[in-house]
Amino acid sequence: MNLLIQDYNDKLKVLVTGIAGFIGFHLTKRLLDEGYSVVGFDNINDYYDVQLKLDRLKELGIEEKDNQWISNKSNLKFVKADLLDKEILLELFETQKFDYVVHLAAQAGVRYSLEAPQKYLDSNITGFLNILECCRNYPVKHLVFASSSSVYGLNSKIPFSIEDRTDSPISLYAASKKSNELIAHTYSHLFKIPTTGLRFFTVYGPWGRPDMAMHLFTEAIINKKPITVTDLAMTRFLMPMNKALELVLFALKNGKNGDTFVQKTSAATIKDILTAILEIFKKPNYKVEIIGTRHGEKKYESLLTREEMARANDLGDYFRISKDDRDLNYDLFFLKGNKKISKFSDYNSDNTNQLSVTQIKKILLTLDIFNKIKLK
Ligand SMILES: NC(=O)c1ccc[n+]([C@@H]2O[C@H](COP(=O)([O-])OP(=O)(O)OC[C@H]3O[C@@H](n4cnc5c(N)ncnc54)[C@H](O)[C@@H]3O)[C@@H](O)[C@H]2O)c1
């Protein structure tokens, strides 16, 4: 197959998978502004409104005409294909000789993973393996991939092993992201593939995903339906899009083989997010149904475990967790403890700075959904 992608000049070339998605779209704009050339890859699946994905592509200057995807920029190209299509991926890597890969394409969503488990194994695990295999065959300077705050699930307060690990993912989405971190670790160790995982958490900004809580609550009011909430005391980390993009760029430039980066950030309770939305709509007594925590949901998110906090490098805005390079002398690690670890707690959305209702309102008013409605 000939992908007919013309060669670029000497600009650094980045493959962005998931370009039609929320983060991939914003990242592409940013990379082009910074002078990179971008090849975008996406299967434009229908997990949420396909038109939103096509509109994002159009905003980037990419459109389908006569069964061909055309870009109005010489330094931006688009390939519509699936991560499962290894042949296309290999051809793309062979012909394009990417400098960097930012792998964002994935089946997102915690709740949907209960309904469509196969999609998570296909896109998130086999798809990721295909990207790693391409990087193994056609080496790149760095592969940055999206992980998630979901990687840590239950047991977060119980020291049940020598490292007090808390990785008990409680959804298939979480398990697939945790697997990505483990598989990346293995590949970077075995084949010296320079990888950095980024643990993202609720990213907000324009052109956002309609499956996120802030959108769902707002849609409910617009459609005059009750708002469904699981637990008002639930906390979630929040990350503005510009910080997410800074993190990707930082990782591309500074990531070392096998790193995980975590952005320091604030969190909010669901109660305050809800209050902020109801205040914006001036509907303080709007009908809210509290249904309790559903299977696969957790009260708060942990971005770093206590053990990771103890060995993380504090880089100001970020924590860097380097690859665990200890050897396999288990006796040493079982017989000798590390007193330093006891001084740390995990980094979670309950023990970090909480945004006020006023701060949340400011955030909400940056989202498109609030531009669509006429607020009195
Ligand atoms: N947005 C967030 O708040 C957030 C939080 C934590 C982690 N993440 C992770 O960051 C990454 C990007 O998130 P997003 O919000 O932009 O998600 P998104 O769903 O908007 O974008 C993902 C894109 O990947 C594409 N895709 C999915 N499976 C594919 C496949 N098999 N082949 C080709 N393309 C495929 C989809 O069509 C979509 O356009 C994902 O890996 C997600 O899990 C995002």
The ligand as an ORCA input file, in Angstrom:
! r2SCAN-3c Opt
* xyz 0 1
  N      -9.252     13.714     28.397
  C      -8.990     13.289     29.631
  O      -9.445     13.899     30.609
  C      -8.111     12.091     29.855
  C      -7.876     11.665     31.181
  C      -7.051     10.563     31.390
  C      -6.464      9.914     30.307
  N      -6.737     10.334     29.040
  C      -6.128      9.608     27.904
  O      -5.593     10.547     26.996
  C      -5.746     10.069     25.656
  C      -6.509     11.075     24.808
  O      -7.755     11.353     25.448
  P      -8.895     12.217     24.753
  O      -9.661     12.862     25.831
  O      -8.297     13.039     23.675
  O      -9.795     11.045     24.149
  P     -10.667     11.037     22.813
  O     -11.582      9.860     22.941
  O     -11.277     12.372     22.583
  O      -9.591     10.773     21.686
  C      -9.082      9.488     21.377
  C      -9.057      9.358     19.852
  O      -8.487      8.090     19.544
  C      -9.214      7.532     18.440
  N      -9.093      6.070     18.525
  C      -9.590      5.264     19.505
  N      -9.303      3.991     19.228
  C      -8.607      3.980     18.070
  C      -8.054      2.950     17.268
  N      -8.180      1.657     17.600
  N      -7.405      3.288     16.147
  C      -7.270      4.595     15.772
  N      -7.792      5.619     16.493
  C      -8.463      5.308     17.620
  C     -10.650      7.997     18.633
  O     -11.378      8.027     17.419
  C     -10.466      9.388     19.222
  O     -10.546     10.388     18.229
  C      -6.468      8.719     25.780
  O      -5.482      7.719     25.769
  C      -7.145      8.794     27.120
  O      -7.342      7.516     27.679
  C      -7.543     11.410     28.780
*
